[in-house]
Amino acid sequence: MRKGCARIFEGSMQNINIKAVSKMTGINENTIRAWERRYNVVEPERSADGRRLYSRKDVEKLSLLWKLVQKGHLIGQIASLSVVQLKKMDGEHVAGELVSESAKEQVHLETIISSLKKFDLDAIHHSLQKARFELSPRDIVTRLILPLLKAVGTEVMDSKLSISQEHLLSSLLRDHLGNVYQSLSPYEYKVRSLQTRVIITTREGDLHEFSILLAAILCRIHGYETYYLGPNMPMVDLAHACEQFKINFVILGLAALPPEKEFVTAANYLKQLDQALPKKMQFLCGGMANVPMNVISSGRKYLFFSSIDELDTFLAQNR
């Protein structure tokens, strides 16, 4: 199942619409069109209905052009340069920027792990608070929390951290990530009635929360009207909430649970949810649970994401 979905997603990453490009680069859509018309900066493909479809290379070049224009270069003088030439022009600035940001994230990660080994919860709390001021919400998710969770998991496996220490960190992270989520107002981007609505949860009996909380933060970063229900949601109650809020996307965390701890299998939960909800609602799922594709009817869009990064890109493209 996952291999098939990965191929579908890989293809979509080479067909990025102009709204997603604008979001990813920070360039106004009208400016992108003007640069194409006047300077031929990129030559996007066209869909059957005439819409522009950009590749990753197009996005990379546009991003570089925009950064250089903001530094004082004239678009007419750099538009014809290759990506390699643009990278060379921007090299020192980019290298310095990456080192600076990477250094901040690494300092926070090392401080948190070192403090956790000493059971110094105040130091962890202080480092997480500082990270919220120094890093963007997106960088907190993708460049701090995800690497931190992976590093702590490795430390526990190697018996360098205990389960109790891991649980203490989880409790602190849950509070801080909840604050990050609440700080991202769903009303900053569009009129509420025009927003795409997303609901996020896990199936009944699945208590794994971090992945769906990170997904909820990304949804708000991208301007979705987001309803975070937390984990452990009975199917009937989820279906009712979807109908009440007129949901467009259902994001489900589907962890692989031991059979003896599984209240309902991921396949049965999805099958029941599929039967209960209108076909226009799209299912977006992530996790290690084994779910055959045939549990979802052919009339519904259904994608499985193997990583938060894949979900992040999908959200950017489908606003």
C-alpha positions in Angstrom: 0.0 0.0 0.0 2.6 2.5 1.0 4.8 2.0 -2.1 1.8 2.8 -4.3 0.9 5.9 -2.4 4.6 7.0 -2.4 4.6 6.9 -6.2 1.5 8.9 -6.4 2.9 11.5 -4.1 6.3 11.6 -5.9 4.5 12.5 -9.1 2.5 15.3 -7.4 5.8 16.9 -6.1 6.7 17.6 -9.8 3.4 19.3 -10.5 3.1 22.0 -7.9 0.4 24.6 -8.5 1.1 28.4 -8.4 -0.6 28.9 -5.0 1.8 26.4 -3.4 4.8 27.9 -5.2 3.8 31.3 -3.8 3.5 29.9 -0.3 6.8 28.0 -0.6 8.8 30.9 -2.0 7.1 34.0 -0.5 6.6 35.5 -4.0 3.3 37.0 -5.0 1.4 35.0 -7.7 1.2 38.1 -9.9 5.0 38.6 -9.6 5.6 35.0 -10.6 3.5 35.4 -13.7 5.2 38.7 -14.6 8.7 37.2 -14.3 7.7 34.4 -16.6 6.2 36.7 -19.1 8.9 39.4 -19.1 12.1 37.4 -18.3 11.2 33.8 -19.0 12.6 32.8 -15.6 11.0 29.4 -15.6 8.8 27.5 -18.1 6.2 25.5 -16.1 4.2 22.6 -17.6 0.5 23.1 -18.2 -2.3 20.9 -17.0 -5.2 19.8 -19.3 -7.2 22.9 -18.2 -4.2 25.3 -18.7 -3.1 25.7 -15.2 0.7 26.2 -14.5 2.4 23.1 -13.0 5.9 23.7 -11.5 8.7 21.3 -10.7 11.0 21.3 -7.7 13.7 22.8 -9.9 11.4 25.7 -10.8 10.6 26.4 -7.2 14.3 26.3 -6.3 15.2 28.8 -9.0 12.3 31.1 -8.0 13.4 31.0 -4.4 17.0 31.9 -5.3 15.9 34.8 -7.5 13.6 36.2 -4.8 16.4 36.1 -2.2 18.8 37.8 -4.5 16.2 40.5 -5.5 15.6 41.2 -1.8 19.4 41.7 -1.4 19.3 44.4 -4.1 19.9 42.6 -7.4 17.8 43.5 -10.4 15.6 40.7 -11.7 16.4 41.7 -15.3 20.1 41.2 -14.6 19.9 37.7 -13.0 16.8 36.2 -14.6 18.7 34.3 -17.2 21.3 32.8 -14.8 21.3 29.1 -14.1 20.5 27.6 -10.7 24.2 26.8 -10.2 25.1 30.5 -10.9 22.4 31.8 -8.6 23.5 29.5 -5.8 27.1 30.7 -6.2 25.9 34.3 -5.9 23.9 33.5 -2.8 26.4 31.0 -1.4 28.0 33.0 1.4 24.6 34.3 2.7 23.0 30.9 2.6 25.9 29.1 4.2 26.0 31.6 7.0 22.2 31.4 7.5 22.2 27.6 7.6 25.1 27.4 10.1 23.4 30.0 12.3 20.0 28.2 12.3 21.5 24.7 12.6 23.7 25.9 15.5 20.6 27.1 17.4 18.7 23.9 16.9 21.7 21.8 17.8 22.3 23.8 21.0 18.7 23.3 22.1 18.7 19.6 21.3 21.9 19.0 23.2 20.8 21.1 26.1 17.5 19.3 26.4 19.1 15.8 26.3 21.8 16.8 28.7 19.3 18.3 31.1 17.0 15.3 30.8 19.8 13.0 31.9 20.2 15.1 35.1 16.4 15.3 35.6 16.7 19.1 35.3 13.2 19.9 34.1 13.5 23.6 34.7 16.4 23.7 32.2 14.4 21.7 29.6 11.4 24.1 30.1 13.7 27.1 29.7 15.3 25.7 26.5 11.9 24.9 24.9 10.7 28.4 25.8 13.8 30.0 24.2 13.4 27.8 21.1 9.9 29.2 20.6 11.3 32.7 20.4 14.3 31.9 18.3 12.8 29.4 15.8 9.8 29.6 13.5 6.9 27.2 14.3 7.7 25.1 11.2 11.4 24.8 12.3 10.3 23.9 15.8 8.4 20.9 14.3 10.7 19.8 11.6 14.2 20.8 12.8 14.0 20.5 16.6 11.1 18.3 17.9 11.4 15.5 15.3 15.2 15.1 15.6 14.8 15.4 19.4 12.3 12.5 19.6 14.5 10.4 17.4 17.6 11.1 19.5 15.8 10.4 22.8 14.4 7.2 21.3 17.9 6.1 20.5 19.2 7.0 24.0 16.4 4.9 25.6 17.2 2.0 23.3 20.9 2.2 24.3 19.9 2.5 28.0 21.4 5.9 28.3 18.0 7.3 29.3 15.2 5.6 31.2 11.6 5.2 30.3 10.7 7.6 33.2 12.9 10.3 31.7 11.3 9.8 28.3 7.9 10.2 29.8 8.9 13.3 31.6 10.1 14.9 28.4 6.9 13.8 26.6 4.8 15.6 29.2 6.8 18.8 28.8 6.8 18.6 25.0 3.0 18.1 24.9 2.5 21.3 26.9 4.9 23.4 24.8 3.6 22.0 21.4 0.0 22.7 22.6 1.0 26.3 23.2 2.6 26.5 19.8 -0.6 25.2 18.2 -2.8 27.6 20.2 -0.6 30.5 19.2 -1.3 29.9 15.5 -4.6 31.7 15.0 -6.7 30.0 12.3 -8.1 33.5 11.4 -4.8 35.0 10.2 -4.9 33.8 6.7 -8.4 33.8 5.1 -12.0 34.4 5.9 -13.2 31.4 8.0 -15.9 30.3 5.6 -13.4 30.1 2.7 -10.8 27.9 4.5 -10.2 24.2 4.0 -11.3 22.4 7.1 -9.2 19.6 8.6 -9.9 17.4 11.6 -7.1 15.4 13.3 -7.1 12.4 15.6 -6.2 8.7 16.1 -8.5 5.7 16.3 -10.1 4.5 19.5 -7.4 2.8 21.7 -4.5 4.6 19.9 -2.9 6.9 22.5 0.0 8.1 20.3 -0.3 11.9 20.2 2.9 13.5 19.1 2.6 12.9 15.4 -1.0 14.2 15.2 -0.1 17.2 17.3 2.8 18.1 15.0 0.4 17.6 12.0 -2.1 20.0 13.6 0.6 22.6 14.0 1.6 22.3 10.3 -2.1 22.6 9.3 -2.4 25.9 11.1 0.9 27.1 9.7 -0.5 26.5 6.2 -3.7 28.3 7.0 -6.2 25.5 7.3 -9.1 25.7 9.7 -8.0 23.0 12.0 -9.9 20.9 14.6 -7.5 18.9 16.8 -9.4 16.2 18.7 -6.4 14.6 20.3 -5.9 10.8 20.3 -8.3 7.9 21.1 -11.4 8.9 19.2 -14.4 6.5 18.7 -15.4 6.3 15.1 -19.0 7.3 15.7 -17.9 10.5 17.5 -15.3 11.3 14.8 -17.9 10.9 12.0 -20.3 13.2 13.9 -17.7 15.9 14.4 -16.8 15.7 10.7 -20.4 16.3 9.7 -20.8 19.1 12.1 -17.7 21.0 11.0 -18.1 20.2 7.3 -14.7 18.7 7.1 -12.6 18.5 3.9 -9.6 16.4 5.1 -9.5 13.8 7.9 -6.0 13.3 9.1 -5.5 10.1 11.1 -2.5 8.8 13.0 -2.5 5.0 12.6 0.2 3.5 14.9 1.0 -0.2 14.8 -0.4 -1.5 18.1 0.1 -4.9 19.7 -3.0 -7.1 19.0 -3.7 -7.4 22.7 -3.8 -3.6 23.1 -5.8 -3.0 19.9 -9.4 -1.9 20.6 -10.2 -1.8 16.9 -7.9 -2.6 14.0 -6.8 0.3 11.8 -8.4 -1.4 8.8 -11.8 -1.9 10.4 -11.7 1.7 11.8 -11.1 3.1 8.3 -13.6 0.8 6.7 -16.3 2.0 9.2 -15.4 5.6 8.8 -15.4 5.3 5.0 -19.0 4.0 5.1 -20.1 6.7 7.6 -18.8 9.8 5.8 -19.6 11.5 2.5 -17.2 10.6 -0.3 -16.0 14.2 -0.8 -14.1 14.0 2.5 -10.4 13.0 1.8 -8.5 10.7 4.2 -4.9 11.5 5.0 -3.2 8.8 7.1 0.2 8.3 8.6 1.8 5.6 10.8 3.0 2.0 10.7 -0.4 0.2 11.0 -1.0 -2.3 8.2 -4.0 -1.1 6.2 -4.9 -2.8 2.8 -6.0 -0.2 0.2 -9.2 -2.2 -0.6 -10.8 -1.1 2.8 -11.4 2.3 1.2 -14.1 2.6 -1.5 -12.9 3.6 -5.0 -14.9 6.9 -4.8 -12.8 8.5 -2.0 -9.4 10.1 -2.2 -7.0 8.4 0.2 -3.3 9.1 0.8 -0.8 7.5 3.2 2.1 9.6 4.3 5.3 8.1 5.5 6.7 11.2 7.1 5.7 14.6 8.5 7.8 16.2 5.6 5.5 14.6 3.0 2.4 15.8 4.8 4.0 19.3 5.0 4.5 19.4 1.2 0.9 18.1 0.6 -0.6 20.8 2.8 1.4 23.5 1.0 0.1 22.3 -2.4 -3.6 21.8 -1.5 -4.7 24.9 0.3 
